[in-house]
Amino acid sequence: MDDDAIVSALYRTYREPLLGFVLRLTAGDREHAEDVVQETLVRAWREASRLDLSGPSLMPWLATVARRIVIDEHRRRQVRPAETGEGVVAEMPVDDDTSATILRVMVADAMRELSPAHREILNATILNDRTVNQAAEVLGLPVGTVKSRVYYALRALHVVLSERGVLA
C-alpha cells in the first residue's frame, strides 16, 4: 500500500475520534481542532513509511502528535505578543512632537529676521544653554551688556513671533 492510500485509510478511520480528542484539547474550538487534526494527519503522511500498521491502533500515536501540536501552538502564542487588528493600531494614541517641531521651525525662521547682534546673543545664551556669566566670558563682553542684549533680543523675537500669529 502506498503512502497516500495509508493516509486516506487513516483519515477515514481516525478523523472522528481524533477530532473529538482534539476538541477537548482546544476547549471546543472546532476550527482550531480541525486544523490540528489536519496537521496531525500530514505528519502521519510524512511518517507513513515508519508507522506500524500491524498494531491494534494508531490512535495513541496520533493523539500524542495532536497533543504536542496543541502544546507547541500554545507555547508559541505565549512567547509572541498578541496580534491586533489594523483598526486598533490606527486608533492607538501616539506621542507626536509635530507641534513642537513646527514651533522650532517658526522660531528659527523668526530668528533670521533679528539683527546679527541679537541672533549672536541668543545663540550664546539660550540656544547653547549658557548662563549670562558664561556667555559674557565666551563673547568677551561685560555681564551687564549681555543681560541687556538678551532682554532686547527676546523682545524683538517676541514682536516677530506675534506678527506671525505664533504668540498672542
C-alpha positions as CSV (number, residue, x, y, z in Angstrom):
1,M,0.0,0.0,0.0
2,D,1.4,3.5,-0.9
3,D,1.7,6.4,1.5
4,D,-1.4,8.2,0.0
5,A,-3.6,5.2,0.5
6,I,-2.3,4.7,4.0
7,V,-3.1,8.3,4.9
8,S,-6.6,8.1,3.3
9,A,-7.3,5.0,5.4
10,L,-6.0,6.8,8.5
11,Y,-8.2,9.7,7.8
12,R,-11.4,7.6,7.3
13,T,-10.6,5.5,10.4
14,Y,-9.3,8.1,12.9
15,R,-10.6,11.5,11.9
16,E,-13.7,11.5,14.1
17,P,-12.2,10.0,17.3
18,L,-9.1,12.3,16.8
19,L,-11.3,15.3,16.3
20,G,-13.3,14.5,19.5
21,F,-10.0,14.2,21.4
22,V,-8.6,17.5,20.0
23,L,-11.8,19.4,20.6
24,R,-11.2,18.7,24.3
25,L,-7.6,20.0,24.0
26,T,-8.7,23.2,22.2
27,A,-11.6,24.0,24.6
28,G,-14.2,23.2,22.0
29,D,-12.7,25.4,19.2
30,R,-13.8,23.3,16.2
31,E,-11.9,25.3,13.6
32,H,-8.7,25.1,15.6
33,A,-9.3,21.4,16.3
34,E,-9.8,20.6,12.6
35,D,-6.5,22.4,11.8
36,V,-4.8,20.3,14.4
37,V,-6.3,17.1,13.1
38,Q,-5.2,18.1,9.6
39,E,-1.7,18.8,10.7
40,T,-1.6,15.5,12.6
41,L,-2.6,13.6,9.5
42,V,0.0,15.5,7.4
43,R,2.7,14.4,9.9
44,A,1.3,10.8,9.7
45,W,1.6,11.0,5.9
46,R,5.3,12.2,6.3
47,E,6.0,9.3,8.6
48,A,3.8,6.7,6.7
49,S,6.8,4.5,5.9
50,R,7.7,4.2,9.6
51,L,4.2,3.7,11.0
52,D,3.5,0.2,12.4
53,L,0.2,-0.6,10.8
54,S,0.2,-4.1,12.2
55,G,-0.6,-2.9,15.7
56,P,-4.1,-2.7,17.1
57,S,-4.5,1.1,16.7
58,L,-2.6,4.2,15.7
59,M,-4.8,6.3,17.9
60,P,-2.2,6.6,20.7
61,W,0.4,7.8,18.3
62,L,-2.0,10.2,16.6
63,A,-3.2,11.6,19.9
64,T,0.3,12.1,21.1
65,V,1.2,14.0,17.9
66,A,-2.0,16.1,18.2
67,R,-1.4,16.9,21.8
68,R,2.2,18.0,21.0
69,I,0.9,20.3,18.2
70,V,-1.6,22.0,20.6
71,I,1.1,22.4,23.2
72,D,3.6,23.8,20.7
73,E,1.0,26.3,19.4
74,H,0.1,27.4,23.0
75,R,3.8,28.0,23.7
76,R,4.2,30.0,20.6
77,R,1.3,32.2,21.5
78,Q,2.8,32.8,25.0
79,V,6.1,33.9,23.5
80,R,4.7,36.0,20.7
81,P,2.7,39.2,21.6
82,A,-0.9,39.2,20.6
83,E,-1.7,40.5,17.2
84,T,-4.1,43.4,16.8
85,G,-6.3,44.5,14.0
86,E,-5.4,47.5,11.9
87,G,-8.3,49.5,13.3
88,V,-7.0,49.2,16.8
89,V,-3.5,50.3,15.8
90,A,-4.9,53.2,13.7
91,E,-6.8,54.5,16.7
92,M,-3.9,54.0,19.2
93,P,-2.6,57.3,20.6
94,V,1.0,58.1,19.7
95,D,3.3,60.6,21.2
96,D,3.7,63.1,18.5
97,D,6.1,66.0,18.6
98,T,4.8,67.6,15.4
99,S,3.6,70.8,17.1
100,A,7.0,71.2,18.9
101,T,8.8,70.7,15.6
102,I,6.6,73.3,13.9
103,L,7.3,75.7,16.7
104,R,11.0,75.2,16.5
105,V,10.9,75.8,12.7
106,M,8.9,79.0,13.2
107,V,11.2,80.3,15.9
108,A,14.3,79.5,13.7
109,D,12.6,81.4,10.8
110,A,11.8,84.3,13.1
111,M,15.4,84.4,14.3
112,R,16.5,85.1,10.7
113,E,14.7,88.5,11.0
114,L,16.6,89.6,14.0
115,S,19.7,91.7,13.8
116,P,23.1,89.8,13.8
117,A,23.8,91.0,17.3
118,H,20.5,89.7,18.6
119,R,21.0,86.3,16.9
120,E,24.5,86.1,18.3
121,I,23.4,86.8,21.9
122,L,20.5,84.4,21.8
123,N,22.8,81.7,20.4
124,A,25.5,82.4,23.0
125,T,22.9,82.1,25.9
126,I,19.6,80.4,25.4
127,L,20.3,78.2,22.4
128,N,23.6,76.9,23.9
129,D,22.2,76.6,27.4
130,R,24.7,79.0,28.9
131,T,24.2,81.4,31.8
132,V,24.7,85.2,31.2
133,N,28.0,85.0,33.0
134,Q,29.2,82.1,30.8
135,A,28.1,83.9,27.6
136,A,29.8,87.1,28.8
137,E,33.1,85.1,29.2
138,V,32.7,83.4,25.8
139,L,31.8,86.7,24.0
140,G,34.3,88.8,25.9
141,L,31.6,91.3,26.9
142,P,30.6,92.7,30.3
143,V,27.8,90.8,32.1
144,G,25.5,93.8,32.1
145,T,25.9,94.2,28.3
146,V,24.9,90.5,27.8
147,K,21.9,90.9,30.0
148,S,20.6,94.0,28.2
149,R,21.2,92.4,24.7
150,V,19.4,89.2,25.8
151,Y,16.5,91.3,27.0
152,Y,16.2,93.3,23.8
153,A,16.8,90.3,21.6
154,L,13.9,88.4,23.3
155,R,11.6,91.4,22.9
156,A,12.5,91.6,19.2
157,L,11.8,87.9,18.8
158,H,8.5,88.3,20.6
159,V,7.5,91.0,18.2
160,V,8.4,88.9,15.2
161,L,6.5,85.9,16.5
162,S,3.5,88.0,17.5
163,E,3.3,89.5,14.0
164,R,3.3,85.9,12.6
165,G,0.5,84.9,14.9
166,V,2.6,82.4,16.9
167,L,2.3,84.4,20.1
168,A,-0.7,86.3,21.4
